[in-house]
Amino acid sequence: MIPVLTRTDVEPLMDWLALADALAEGHRRPKAQIEDTLLARGDDKLLSRAAWIEGLGIGVKSVTIFPDNPAQGRPSIQGAMSVFSDATGEIEALIDNGLVTKWKTACDSLLGARMLARKDARRLLVVGAGIVAGSIIEAYSALIPDLEVTIWARRRDAAEALAAAYPGAQVADDLEAAVKEAEIITCCTMAKSPVIKGAWLQPGQHLDLIGAYTPDMREADDVALRRARIFVDSRDTTLDHIGELKTPLAEGVISEGDIQGDFYDLVNGAAGRQSDSEITLFKNGGGAHLDLMTARFILGNWRAAQ
């Protein structure tokens, strides 16, 4: 019988640092083949993201987005990931979409910070107070045990509610001041226009951008891009698809030569931070190959526990 893995089954078996290691190892394998398809019926959509990595097999994450569902008491986003054998093509597991996405998204940024943030960085500013923000705090806390967390959100009550779930976390009212004080800034908003201004950034900081995922979304302005050394998780999923980089590239604010590297470069030592004073900017764009690496980690943990 094909296992169907849910959060209840697997979440107690998960570990942020071990998953970061697995993502790094996945990028030492041959480069992934990836492909996205999108079907639509009015506002209802089906997004399928596929990846094939030699040695890890095939993964297809299919997600439906039905905006009217919440009014009927149903979630707007539903889906699952199928994992197939590299050797035979047989299906090996179905894994809950929310489980894969949660761990992939936060660990994508965690691996970026592990490679690019200063080793003495302790002060984290989280910009945004949604579901991803909580996962980010948990992931970064695994990397930095004495992490100091500050949260800023457009709605202070949302920031306060998130801070209450993480003892010691503080809430900021002044975003500019909070950015200047932080050593790592991570943004997980739904912003269509930049919320982080490059003029606020300080030498040695690491800026982690998660929220933007469409061509009309951005979290950091042009000045931030010009001041920082820019890295991405994947050139294939960020440069031509996400406004964070697509727009400034099209407008000549930056060039492709300004992208210092992606995970394939970082894990193989071909790119990275060069000094404690430089500002690093990392764009977390996701991608089906990261979903597949995460799904393989989840399936491996589940099998080991049986």
C-alpha positions as CSV (number, residue, x, y, z in Angstrom):
1,M,0.0,0.0,0.0
2,I,1.3,3.5,-0.9
3,P,1.8,5.5,2.3
4,V,-0.1,8.8,2.7
5,L,2.0,10.9,5.1
6,T,0.5,13.8,7.1
7,R,1.8,16.2,9.7
8,T,0.6,14.0,12.5
9,D,2.6,11.1,11.0
10,V,5.9,12.9,10.3
11,E,6.3,16.3,12.1
12,P,7.6,14.8,15.3
13,L,10.4,13.1,13.3
14,M,11.6,16.3,11.6
15,D,14.7,18.3,12.4
16,W,15.6,21.7,10.9
17,L,19.4,21.3,10.8
18,A,19.2,17.8,9.4
19,L,16.9,19.0,6.6
20,A,19.3,21.8,5.8
21,D,22.0,19.2,5.4
22,A,19.7,17.2,3.1
23,L,19.0,20.3,1.0
24,A,22.7,21.0,0.7
25,E,23.4,17.4,-0.2
26,G,20.7,17.5,-2.9
27,H,22.5,20.4,-4.6
28,R,25.7,18.2,-4.8
29,R,23.8,15.9,-7.1
30,P,23.2,16.5,-10.9
31,K,21.2,19.6,-11.5
32,A,17.4,19.1,-11.3
33,Q,15.0,19.2,-14.2
34,I,12.0,21.3,-13.2
35,E,8.8,22.3,-14.8
36,D,5.6,24.1,-13.6
37,T,2.2,24.0,-15.2
38,L,-0.8,26.1,-14.3
39,L,-4.4,25.5,-15.3
40,A,-7.2,27.9,-14.5
41,R,-11.0,28.2,-14.5
42,G,-11.7,31.8,-13.7
43,D,-10.2,32.4,-10.3
44,D,-9.8,28.7,-9.5
45,K,-6.4,27.3,-10.3
46,L,-4.4,24.0,-10.4
47,L,-0.6,24.5,-10.0
48,S,1.6,21.5,-10.6
49,R,5.4,21.6,-9.9
50,A,7.5,18.7,-11.1
51,A,11.2,17.9,-10.5
52,W,13.5,15.0,-11.5
53,I,16.8,14.7,-9.7
54,E,19.1,11.8,-10.5
55,G,19.4,9.6,-7.5
56,L,16.4,11.2,-5.7
57,G,13.7,10.3,-8.2
58,I,10.7,12.3,-9.3
59,G,8.4,14.6,-7.4
60,V,5.2,16.3,-8.4
61,K,3.4,18.7,-6.1
62,S,-0.1,19.5,-7.2
63,V,-2.0,22.3,-5.4
64,T,-5.5,23.6,-6.0
65,I,-6.3,27.3,-5.2
66,F,-10.1,27.9,-4.8
67,P,-10.5,31.5,-3.4
68,D,-14.2,31.0,-2.6
69,N,-13.6,28.0,-0.4
70,P,-13.2,29.9,2.9
71,A,-16.7,31.3,2.7
72,Q,-17.9,27.6,2.7
73,G,-15.7,26.6,5.6
74,R,-13.0,24.9,3.4
75,P,-9.3,25.8,3.0
76,S,-8.5,27.8,-0.2
77,I,-5.3,25.8,-0.8
78,Q,-5.2,22.0,-0.9
79,G,-2.8,19.5,-2.4
80,A,-0.4,16.7,-2.1
81,M,3.0,15.7,-3.3
82,S,3.7,12.4,-5.2
83,V,7.1,10.9,-4.9
84,F,8.3,8.4,-7.6
85,S,11.2,6.0,-7.7
86,D,14.2,7.1,-9.8
87,A,14.9,3.4,-10.8
88,T,11.4,2.2,-11.7
89,G,9.1,5.1,-11.8
90,E,6.8,3.5,-9.2
91,I,5.0,5.8,-6.9
92,E,6.5,5.6,-3.4
93,A,4.4,8.0,-1.3
94,L,1.8,10.7,-1.1
95,I,2.8,13.6,1.3
96,D,0.6,16.4,2.5
97,N,1.3,19.6,0.7
98,G,1.3,21.7,3.8
99,L,3.9,19.6,5.5
100,V,6.3,19.8,2.5
101,T,5.8,23.5,1.9
102,K,6.3,24.5,5.6
103,W,9.6,22.7,6.0
104,K,10.9,23.4,2.5
105,T,10.1,27.2,2.7
106,A,11.7,27.8,6.1
107,C,14.7,25.5,5.6
108,D,15.4,27.1,2.2
109,S,16.0,30.4,4.1
110,L,17.8,28.6,6.9
111,L,20.3,27.0,4.5
112,G,20.8,30.5,2.9
113,A,21.5,32.1,6.3
114,R,23.8,29.2,7.4
115,M,25.9,29.9,4.3
116,L,25.7,33.7,4.0
117,A,25.0,35.3,7.4
118,R,27.8,36.3,9.7
119,K,28.7,33.5,12.1
120,D,28.3,35.8,15.1
121,A,24.8,37.0,14.0
122,R,22.3,36.7,16.8
123,R,19.6,39.4,16.3
124,L,16.8,38.4,14.0
125,L,14.1,40.7,12.7
126,V,11.1,39.0,11.2
127,V,9.0,41.2,9.0
128,G,5.5,39.7,8.7
129,A,3.5,37.7,11.2
130,G,1.8,34.9,9.1
131,I,2.3,31.2,9.2
132,V,5.7,31.3,7.5
133,A,7.0,33.7,10.2
134,G,6.5,31.2,12.9
135,S,8.3,28.5,10.9
136,I,11.2,30.9,10.3
137,I,11.6,31.6,14.0
138,E,11.7,27.9,14.8
139,A,14.2,27.2,12.0
140,Y,16.5,30.0,12.9
141,S,16.3,29.1,16.5
142,A,17.7,25.6,15.7
143,L,20.7,27.3,14.0
144,I,21.3,30.0,16.6
145,P,20.4,28.7,20.1
146,D,20.7,32.2,21.7
147,L,18.7,33.9,19.0
148,E,17.1,37.3,19.8
149,V,13.9,37.7,17.9
150,T,12.1,40.9,17.0
151,I,8.8,40.9,15.0
152,W,7.3,43.8,12.9
153,A,4.0,43.5,11.1
154,R,1.6,46.1,9.6
155,R,-0.9,45.0,12.2
156,R,0.7,45.2,15.7
157,D,-1.9,42.8,17.1
158,A,-0.7,40.1,14.7
159,A,2.9,40.7,15.7
160,E,2.0,40.5,19.4
161,A,0.1,37.3,18.9
162,L,3.1,35.7,17.1
163,A,5.6,37.0,19.8
164,A,3.4,35.5,22.5
165,A,4.0,32.0,21.0
166,Y,7.8,32.4,21.3
167,P,9.0,33.4,24.7
168,G,11.5,36.3,24.7
169,A,10.4,37.6,21.3
170,Q,9.9,41.4,21.1
171,V,7.6,43.5,19.0
172,A,8.9,46.5,17.0
173,D,6.8,49.6,16.1
174,D,9.5,51.4,14.0
175,L,10.5,49.2,11.1
176,E,13.4,51.4,10.1
177,A,14.9,51.3,13.6
178,A,14.4,47.6,13.8
179,V,16.1,46.9,10.5
180,K,19.1,49.0,11.6
181,E,19.4,47.0,14.8
182,A,19.1,43.6,13.3
183,E,21.9,41.3,12.1
184,I,19.5,39.1,10.0
185,I,16.4,40.4,8.5
186,T,13.9,38.0,7.1
187,C,10.8,39.1,5.2
188,C,7.7,37.0,4.7
189,T,5.0,39.4,3.6
190,M,2.6,39.6,0.7
191,A,3.9,43.0,-0.3
192,K,3.4,44.3,-3.9
193,S,5.8,47.2,-3.2
194,P,9.0,47.2,-1.2
195,V,8.8,47.3,2.6
196,I,12.6,47.2,3.1
197,K,14.6,50.2,2.0
198,G,18.2,49.8,1.1
199,A,19.2,53.0,2.9
200,W,18.4,51.3,6.2
201,L,20.7,48.4,5.7
202,Q,23.9,48.2,7.8
203,P,27.3,46.6,7.0
204,G,27.5,42.9,7.7
205,Q,23.7,42.3,7.6
206,H,22.0,39.4,5.9
207,L,18.7,40.1,4.2
208,D,16.4,37.0,3.6
209,L,13.5,37.6,1.2
210,I,10.7,35.0,1.2
211,G,7.4,36.6,0.5
212,A,7.4,37.6,-3.2
213,Y,6.5,34.8,-5.5
214,T,4.8,36.4,-8.5
215,P,6.1,39.0,-11.1
216,D,4.2,41.9,-9.4
217,M,5.5,41.3,-5.8
218,R,8.6,42.8,-4.1
219,E,9.8,43.2,-0.6
220,A,13.1,45.2,-1.0
221,D,13.8,48.3,-3.1
222,D,16.4,49.0,-5.8
223,V,18.8,50.5,-3.3
224,A,18.9,47.3,-1.3
225,L,19.7,45.3,-4.5
226,R,22.5,47.7,-5.4
227,R,24.1,47.8,-2.0
228,A,24.0,44.0,-1.4
229,R,25.7,41.0,-2.9
230,I,22.8,39.0,-4.3
231,F,22.3,35.3,-4.0
232,V,19.3,33.1,-4.9
233,D,18.2,29.6,-4.1
234,S,17.8,28.8,-7.8
235,R,18.4,31.0,-10.9
236,D,15.8,29.0,-12.8
237,T,13.0,29.8,-10.4
238,T,13.7,33.4,-9.5
239,L,15.2,35.6,-12.2
240,D,12.5,35.4,-14.8
241,H,9.5,34.7,-12.5
242,I,9.5,36.9,-9.4
243,G,9.2,40.6,-9.3
244,E,12.0,40.9,-6.6
245,L,14.5,40.3,-9.4
246,K,12.6,40.2,-12.6
247,T,11.6,43.9,-12.5
248,P,15.0,45.4,-11.6
249,L,16.6,43.1,-14.2
250,A,14.2,44.3,-16.8
251,E,14.7,48.0,-15.8
252,G,18.5,47.7,-15.8
253,V,18.8,48.4,-12.1
254,I,20.9,45.2,-11.8
255,S,22.2,42.7,-14.4
256,E,22.4,38.9,-14.3
257,G,26.1,39.3,-13.6
258,D,25.1,40.8,-10.2
259,I,23.6,37.5,-9.1
260,Q,26.6,36.0,-7.2
261,G,25.3,32.4,-7.1
262,D,22.6,30.0,-6.2
263,F,22.6,26.9,-4.0
264,Y,24.5,24.9,-6.6
265,D,27.3,27.4,-6.4
266,L,27.1,27.9,-2.6
267,V,27.3,24.3,-1.5
268,N,30.2,23.6,-3.9
269,G,32.2,26.6,-2.7
270,A,32.0,28.6,-5.9
271,A,30.2,31.6,-4.2
272,G,29.6,32.9,-0.7
273,R,30.2,35.8,1.8
274,Q,33.6,37.4,1.3
275,S,33.8,39.7,4.3
276,D,32.1,40.5,7.6
277,S,31.3,44.0,6.4
278,E,29.4,43.2,3.2
279,I,25.6,43.0,3.0
280,T,24.3,39.7,1.7
281,L,20.8,39.4,0.1
282,F,19.2,36.0,-0.4
283,K,16.1,35.4,-2.5
284,N,14.1,32.4,-1.4
285,G,12.1,31.5,-4.5
286,G,11.3,27.9,-3.8
287,G,10.9,25.3,-6.6
288,A,9.9,21.8,-7.3
289,H,13.5,20.5,-6.8
290,L,13.5,21.8,-3.2
291,D,10.1,20.2,-2.7
292,L,11.5,16.9,-3.9
293,M,14.5,17.1,-1.6
294,T,12.3,17.8,1.3
295,A,9.8,15.1,0.4
296,R,12.7,12.6,0.2
297,F,13.8,13.6,3.7
298,I,10.3,13.3,5.0
299,L,9.9,9.8,3.5
300,G,13.3,8.7,4.7
301,N,12.5,9.7,8.3
302,W,9.1,8.0,8.2
303,R,10.6,4.8,6.9
304,A,13.3,4.8,9.5
305,A,10.7,5.2,12.2
306,Q,8.7,2.2,11.1
